[in-house]
Amino acid sequence: MSTQETVFVTGGASGIGLAIVEAVLENGWRAMVVDRDERSLAQCREALKASGELVRFVQLDIADEAAVVQAVERCEAEFGPITGLVNSAGIARDQFCLDTGANDFRRILDVNVVGSFVVSREIAKRMRERGRGSIVNIASVSGIRGNVGRVAYGASKGAVIMMTQVMAVELAESGIRVNAVAPGPIETPLVKEVHTDEIRAEWLSRVPQKRYGKPSEIASMAVFLLDHAKAGFVTGQTMCVDGGFTAAGLMGR
């Protein structure tokens, strides 16, 4: 990618999304920080003020299709062609399957799958006109392995992985690459708040590297996949950044 590349990052004001924005800016590219939460956007704006004209901030609920269509059109008009997209926005619940209500299930699918699809569709339309682009979806190891409490979240991330494959095949002739990153346990501010000692011990017993990942490690993979010079022949893939979690079988003691 050249220095004129512009990357649209949903969920970009915090956690993994923010780490991706920071990595994009460090690469000399431009970033659009897209998030639903006003407070997070305000904090992000302050943290990234040194980046000046390289960064823009967009408040958007990706589950609102009409708002997505308008936002993408406005962003391109005001900031130029979007050449990269990272779908990092998502929601989750840790809940036993028999206690999961249909409304909770639908909401998670609506944001994680439908929202990511609509953003991808609208931006891919414009990428196709230019014959070039890269889309990176943030999935999860919960979309690959049957993790307890993740019936809705896991289903949504499994759908994101399949959506990635189908769009990669359908858009390949248009010069658009579509890939996914599946993080394992990552040390985000939210995880620090909600992962108890018991939950941590459970994860670490299943991760061969015996640690949580860093948001910057997910960001590095996302930026690699965005970069046509480095990953130009990579499409339709799901890259697990998980310390070996999805590979592990019997691990000994």
C-alpha positions, -999 to +999 in steps of 0.1 A: +000+000+000+011+036-006+011+065+018-023+075+003-041+044+014-071+050+036-084+024+060-119+024+075-118+007+109-151-001+126-149-005+164-118+016+160-120+037+192-110+011+217-093-023+223-082-043+192-098-017+169-078+011+184-046-010+181-053-015+144-058+023+139-025+030+156-007+004+134-023+019+103-011+054+113+024+041+121+025+027+086+019+062+072-016+054+060-047+074+067-074+060+091-111+065+096-120+056+132-155+044+132-174+037+165-208+039+180-198+052+213-193+090+216-172+089+247-148+064+233-145+085+201-138+116+222-111+098+241-096+084+209-096+118+193-076+132+222-052+103+221-046+105+184-045+143+180-009+143+170-018+124+138-036+155+125-050+151+090-042+114+088-071+105+109-109+111+109-136+101+134-170+088+125-198+080+149-218+051+134-239+021+145-231-005+119-264-023+126-282+007+110-280-001+073-292+033+061-267+051+083-239+028+070-247+037+034-247+074+042-215+073+062-195+055+036-207+079+009-199+109+031-165+095+041-154+090+005-166+124-005-148+142+024-117+120+028-111+103-005-113+067-017-114+040+010-088+014+000-089-008+031-115-020+056-112-036+090-144-049+105-135-049+142-168-037+157-187-065+176-206-075+207-205-106+228-223-123+257-210-152+279-241-172+284-252-209+287-270-219+255-303-228+273-304-194+290-298-175+257-328-156+245-337-152+208-335-114+210-299-116+224-290-141+197-304-119+170-287-087+183-253-104+182-259-117+147-272-083+136-240-065+147-213-091+142-225-106+109-251-083+092-234-051+103-200-063+091-216-075+058-233-042+051-201-022+057-182-046+035-208-045+008-209-007+006-172-003+006-166-032-018-189-015-043-165+014-045-134-008-044-147-027-074-150+005-094-113+011-088-102-025-092-084-028-059-090-031-022-085-052+009-111-062+036-101-077+069-127-092+092-120-097+129-134-131+137-125-152+168-113-186+178-148-190+192-159-192+156-137-222+151-138-241+184-168-248+207-160-225+236-184-226+266-208-197+269-203-186+233-233-201+215-244-168+199-210-152+197-194-183+183-222-187+158-217-151+147-179-154+143-183-187+124-206-169+100-180-141+096-154-167+086-177-182+060-187-147+048-150-139+044-145-170+022-175-164+000-168-127-006-131-135-013-142-158-041-168-135-055-146-104-054-113-118-065-117-109-101-124-073-090-090-070-074-105-071-039-089-094-012-110-105+018-094-122+048-101-127+085-081-127+117-092-149+146-078-137+179-075-160+209-075-144+244-062-108+240-053-085+269-077-056+261-090-032+287-124-050+286-109-084+291-089-071+321-122-061+337-142-092+330-118-121+330-117-135+365-087-155+378-107-187+371-114-177+335-077-167+330-065-201+344-089-219+320-076-200+290-039-204+300-044-241+304-054-244+267-029-219+252+005-235+245+023-202+248+008-198+283-001-161+279-027-137+266-020-119+233-015-082+229-038-060+208-007-049+188-002-086+178-037-086+162-030-053+146+002-065+130-016-093+113-044-070+101-020-045+086-001-073+069-033-085+053-042-050+042-009-045+025-011-056-011+027-056-015+031-081+013-001-101+011-012-096-025-018-134-031-035-140+002-073-141+001-101-161+017-080-170+047-085-170+084-053-162+103-055-175+139-035-153+163-040-173+194-008-186+209-015-221+195-050-224+210-067-238+179-038-262+172-036-277+206-045-313+214-028-331+243-004-307+258+013-327+285+019-310+318 
